[in-house]
Amino acid sequence: MNRILVIDDDIELCELLTDYLGPEGFDVETVHDGEKGAKTALAGEYELIVLDVMLPGMNGFDVLRKIRADSNIPVLMLTARGDDVDRIVGLEMGADDYLPKPFNPRELVARIKAIQRRTVGEKNTVSEIARPADDIVVGDVELHMGARTILCNGRKVDVTSVEFTLLHELLKNAGKVLPREDLAHNVLGRKLAMFDRSIDVHISSLRKKLGRHAGDQERIKSVRGVGYQYVMPTGDDKNQDN
């Protein structure tokens, strides 16, 4: 059974989620304060963490920071409806996705399963013998599916589950412009809502972690009104795509 940790001080909501997620095949454990939630998340073996931003004592951002210091476990944050700042900050700090309150439990299940499909697919790949075809090399960036690692100019780059999948989409389509809607579907497993900046924030994080191409060439280009393009390197960068 899939173990999920819900960190939320709303006891009634936690009980509702436990009752709703149980029949969906999830074993739900709940914690109602941030400090205990962070310790529990790092001590247990969970498939996913559902984390509320508004918590007594240690808030959700601080909990996420502690989790991300030691673990890349998927985190779905619960935010106040209409509070774009909370959503963007959470994504920038390494949350995989967010869901504004109040929400329909069915949507929460859909979001969880979308994250699961991505991470389970990655685990299945890791369990197989790595094949050269699993690797993608574009210029100075190497993405190794078997080991689920990314190297940039020979240096390992730590990324979240979403960032890994997003970079995989960009690299395997290097030189092509990918619409934001397609990236959301393939990476997040959902449609983009109006004013949803999830993909943009994850792109921004990848840009910071990877830097620019040699010669200060742009690596991930924004195409206004459409989406993003991983720019094929020129000059001193290696130029191959296996």
C-alpha positions in Angstrom: 0.0 0.0 0.0 1.2 3.5 -0.8 2.1 5.5 2.4 1.3 9.2 2.4 2.0 11.7 5.1 -0.4 14.6 5.5 1.0 17.5 7.6 -1.9 19.8 8.3 -3.3 21.3 11.6 -6.9 21.0 10.3 -7.8 17.8 12.2 -11.2 17.5 10.5 -9.6 17.8 7.0 -7.1 15.2 8.0 -9.8 12.8 9.0 -11.7 13.4 5.7 -8.6 12.8 3.7 -7.8 9.6 5.6 -11.3 8.3 5.0 -11.3 9.3 1.3 -7.8 8.2 0.4 -8.0 4.8 2.1 -10.4 3.2 -0.4 -8.1 4.6 -3.2 -5.3 2.4 -2.0 -3.4 4.9 0.2 -2.2 4.4 3.8 -2.5 7.8 5.3 -0.6 9.1 8.4 -1.3 12.6 9.7 0.7 15.1 11.8 -0.7 18.4 13.0 2.3 20.6 13.6 5.3 21.6 11.5 8.3 20.5 13.6 6.9 17.0 14.2 5.9 16.8 10.5 9.4 17.5 9.3 10.9 14.9 11.6 8.2 12.3 10.7 8.7 13.0 7.0 12.4 12.3 7.2 12.2 9.4 9.5 9.5 7.4 7.7 9.3 5.8 4.3 6.6 7.6 2.5 5.7 7.8 -1.2 4.6 11.4 -0.9 4.0 14.3 1.5 0.9 16.5 1.5 2.0 19.7 3.3 -0.1 22.7 4.3 1.6 26.1 4.2 -0.2 27.5 7.3 1.0 25.5 10.3 1.5 26.4 13.9 5.1 26.9 15.0 7.2 25.9 12.1 5.3 26.9 8.9 5.0 24.8 5.7 7.9 26.6 4.0 10.3 25.8 6.8 9.1 22.2 6.9 9.7 22.0 3.1 13.2 23.5 3.5 14.1 20.8 6.1 12.7 18.0 3.9 14.6 19.2 0.8 17.9 19.5 2.7 17.9 15.7 3.1 15.3 14.2 0.7 13.8 14.5 -2.8 10.5 12.8 -1.8 7.6 14.3 -3.8 5.8 17.1 -1.9 2.4 18.5 -2.7 1.7 21.8 -1.0 -1.7 23.0 0.1 -2.0 26.8 -0.3 -4.7 29.4 0.3 -6.8 29.9 -2.7 -5.8 33.0 -4.7 -2.5 33.4 -2.8 -0.1 33.3 -5.8 2.9 34.2 -3.6 2.6 31.0 -1.5 2.3 28.9 -4.6 5.4 30.4 -6.3 7.5 30.4 -3.1 6.6 26.7 -2.5 7.6 25.7 -6.1 10.8 27.7 -5.9 11.7 25.9 -2.7 11.3 22.5 -4.3 7.6 21.5 -4.0 6.5 19.3 -6.8 3.0 20.7 -7.1 0.4 22.7 -5.2 -3.3 22.6 -4.6 -5.3 25.6 -3.4 -7.8 25.2 -0.5 -10.6 24.5 -0.4 -10.3 21.6 -2.8 -12.3 18.6 -4.0 -10.7 15.4 -2.6 -11.0 13.9 -6.1 -8.7 16.5 -7.4 -6.2 15.7 -4.6 -6.3 12.1 -5.6 -5.7 13.0 -9.3 -2.7 15.2 -8.4 -1.2 12.5 -6.2 -1.7 9.8 -8.9 -0.1 12.1 -11.5 3.0 12.6 -9.3 3.0 8.8 -8.6 2.9 7.9 -12.3 6.0 10.1 -12.9 8.0 8.9 -9.9 7.0 5.2 -10.2 8.1 5.3 -13.8 11.5 6.7 -12.8 11.9 4.0 -10.1 11.1 1.3 -12.6 13.7 2.7 -14.9 16.2 2.7 -12.0 15.5 -0.9 -11.3 16.4 -1.9 -14.8 19.9 -2.4 -16.2 20.8 1.0 -17.7 21.1 1.0 -21.4 22.9 3.7 -23.5 19.5 4.5 -25.1 18.3 5.6 -21.6 20.9 8.4 -21.6 20.6 11.8 -23.2 23.6 14.0 -23.8 23.2 17.5 -25.2 26.2 19.7 -25.1 27.6 19.8 -21.6 24.5 18.2 -20.0 24.1 14.5 -19.4 20.9 13.0 -18.2 21.2 9.3 -17.1 17.8 7.6 -16.7 19.1 4.5 -15.1 20.8 6.3 -12.2 18.4 9.2 -12.4 21.3 11.7 -12.3 22.1 14.9 -14.2 25.6 16.1 -14.9 26.4 19.6 -16.2 30.0 20.0 -17.4 30.9 16.9 -15.4 29.3 18.2 -12.2 26.3 16.5 -10.6 23.3 18.7 -10.4 20.7 18.0 -7.7 17.1 18.4 -9.0 13.6 17.5 -7.8 11.5 14.9 -9.4 9.6 17.4 -11.4 12.8 19.2 -12.6 14.3 15.8 -13.7 11.2 15.0 -15.8 11.0 18.5 -17.2 14.6 18.5 -18.2 14.2 15.1 -19.8 11.3 16.5 -21.9 13.4 19.5 -23.0 16.6 17.5 -23.8 14.9 14.8 -25.8 13.2 17.6 -27.9 16.3 19.9 -27.9 16.0 22.6 -30.5 12.2 22.3 -30.6 9.7 24.8 -29.0 7.5 22.9 -26.5 4.2 24.6 -25.6 3.7 25.2 -21.8 0.4 23.2 -22.0 2.2 20.2 -23.4 4.9 20.4 -20.7 2.3 20.6 -18.0 0.5 17.5 -19.3 3.7 15.5 -19.8 5.5 16.7 -16.6 2.8 17.6 -14.1 0.2 15.2 -15.4 -2.5 18.0 -15.5 -3.7 21.0 -17.4 -2.5 24.5 -16.6 -5.1 26.7 -14.8 -5.4 30.3 -15.6 -2.4 32.3 -14.3 -0.7 29.0 -13.3 3.0 29.6 -13.3 4.1 26.1 -12.1 6.1 25.3 -15.3 7.6 28.7 -15.4 8.9 28.4 -11.8 10.4 24.9 -12.5 12.1 26.3 -15.6 13.5 29.2 -13.6 15.0 26.7 -11.1 16.6 24.6 -13.9 18.1 27.7 -15.4 19.7 28.6 -12.0 21.0 25.1 -11.5 22.4 24.6 -15.0 23.6 28.1 -15.8 24.1 29.2 -19.4 25.9 27.5 -22.3 29.6 28.2 -22.8 30.0 31.7 -24.3 27.1 33.0 -22.2 24.6 31.5 -24.7 21.1 31.1 -23.4 20.3 27.5 -22.5 16.5 27.4 -22.0 14.8 30.0 -24.2 11.4 31.5 -23.5 9.2 31.8 -26.6 6.6 34.4 -25.8 3.0 33.2 -25.9 4.1 29.6 -26.7 6.5 27.9 -24.3 10.2 26.9 -24.0 13.0 25.6 -26.1 16.2 23.9 -25.0 18.8 25.7 -27.2 21.2 23.5 -29.1 24.7 24.4 -27.9 27.3 25.9 -30.2 31.0 26.8 -29.9 32.9 25.2 -27.0 30.1 22.9 -25.8 29.9 19.3 -26.8 27.2 18.8 -29.3 25.7 15.4 -29.3 22.3 13.8 -28.5 22.4 10.1 -27.9 
